[in-house]
Amino acid sequence: MISDVSICNMALTRIGQNRILSLGQRGVLGELSALYYEPTLKELLSAYEWPFAIGRKQLSASADTNLTPYTYMYQLPNNFINMIGLISSEDYSDIKDKWEIEGFKLLTDNDSGIIKYITTMPDPTKLPQPFVEALYLRIASKMVVKITQDQSLMGMIFQEYTAAFQSALAYIGGSSKSAPDDTVWWTA
């Protein structure tokens, strides 16, 4: 079963290191794993609109005084990484209204308060395998020089990460299907 520890162990194994039992365990390997896991996960999640990380949420109005030119100010959810867009409250479709994010607040003139966004993924078991591969290689590319001082290994692992990231994009690209185009029949 995939866990944050197993992902970090894949990274450590890739750079020729021993495995850890927990993030943050005593010693350089555990401390670096704890240091890099969550920020690197968020980095990869924010790099693309991964379908497995998309959430939709009705936001609550912020209790703060709105000192902006926008009509509405909403509090963003705790698991927020990136905004994709606003959602209509009538049919839940994407809408193109203007919005801005300041601090941890969404500012808009739209009154629906429903957003589509990239969420943090607290449960690693829900991550697709191609994404896990890209994630552990990215973590390994960040750790390798600190642990081994081997710049050439870092370059090699970063190339592997780039290829794995592209594979994850290709895999995810096949996880949705749009309606087929109408067939146009030509007659002579």
N, C-alpha and C positions, 0 to 999 in steps of 0.2 A: 504494500500500500504506500502511495506517495505521501510524504509529509515534508514539512519544512526541513527537518533534519536529514531526511533521505535525499532531498534536492541538494543540500549543502554537502552531503557525503559524496554525491556524484561529482560535484565540483572539486572537492578535495582529492578524490580518487584520480580525476583527470590530470591533476597536477602532481600526482605521485605521493600524496600524503595519506596519513592514517585517518580513519573514520572517527567521528565524534558521536557521543551519546545524546547530547542536547545542545541546543543553541546557547551560547554564552557560557559553556562549561569552561573551567579554568584552563588557561593556556591559549596560545596564539590561535590555534585552529578554531576553537570554540568561540573565541572573542571576535575573530574576523567573520566567522559565519553569522553571528548575531549582528555584527555591524553592517554586513552587505545584503543579507537576505531580503528584508522588507523594502529597503530603498530600491534594490534592483528589481524586485517584483513590481513595484509601482512604476519604475522607469519603463519596463516592458509593457505593462498594461496601458500606460499613457501614450505609447508609440503608435497605437492602432486601435480602431474600434472593434476589438475582439468581441464576437457575439456572446461568448460565455461570460464576459465581464460587463455587459450592458444591463443597466437597471433603469427602471422608470419609477418615479416617486412623486406623490402630491406633497409639495413643500408647505411648511407652516410659515405664516407671516413672521418676520423678525420683530422682536419687541423693541429693538433699537429705533431711535428717532431717524427717520429717513431725511437726510440732508443732501439728497441727490436730485437731479432733474427728472428721475424716473418716478412713476406713480407707485410702483410696488417694490418692496424689498423682502426677500425670502431668505430664510436660514437654510443653508445647504446641509445635506445629510452627513453624518460622521464618516460614512464609507465612500465619500465623494473623491474622485481623482480628477476627472476631466468632464467638461460639459460637452454634450453632443448637440442638444437643441431643446427647444420648447415643444410641448405636446398640446394639442387641442383638447379641451375638456369635453367637447361634443362627440368627436369620433376617434380620439386618441391618435390622430395622425400628426406627422411632423408639421410644424408651422414655422414660418420664416421671420417672425417678429424679432426686433432688435433686443439685445440683452447684453449685460456686462457682469463680470464678477469682480467684486472688490472684497478683499479679505475673505471671509467665509460666507459672503452674502451674494445672492443673485439679485440683480437690479433689472427691471423690465417695466414696460407699460402694459404687458399682458396680464390679465387677471386669473388665468388658469392655475398658475403655480405648479404645473406638472412638467417635469423635466425627464429627458432621456440623457443618461450619463454613464461614464465609465466608473465602475465601483472597485473598491479594494476587494481582493479575493481572500478572505480569511481561511477558507478551506482548500488546502492544496490538492485534496483528492478529486476536486472538480476541474482541475486544470487538464486540458488535453495533452497527451504525450508529446506531440511536436512542440508545444509551447514550453513544456517542462524541459525538454532538451535545450531549447534556446536559453531558457532561464539559467540552468545550471552552468552552461558554457559562459554566459555573461558573468555570472558570479565568479567562476574560475578565472576569467580574464582579468577581473579586478583584484583577486587574491594573489595571483601567481607571482608577481614581482615582489610583493611584500613577504612572501614565504620563501621563494626560491632565488630571487634576484635574477631570474632568467628572462631577459627581454625578448629573446627569439621565441621562447615558448609562449610568452604572452601574445606575440604577433600571430603565431600559429593557432592558438586557441581563439583569438579574436576572429580570425578567418573562419574557423569552424562555427563560431557563434553567428557570424553573418550568414553563412549558408543555412544554419539551423533556423534562423529567424525567417529567412526566405521560404524555407520548407513549411514552417508554421503558418505563414501567410497563405501559401498555396493550399495547405490542408484546410484552413479555416474558410478560404474562398469557396471551397466545395461544400460547405455546410449549409448553404441556403440555396433556394431555387426561386427564380422569378418566373412569372407566368410566361409561357411561350408567346412569341410574336404571332399575330394573325398571319396565316398563310395567304399569300397573294397568288392567285392562279391566273396565268396568262393564257389567253386563247388567241388563235390566229384567225 
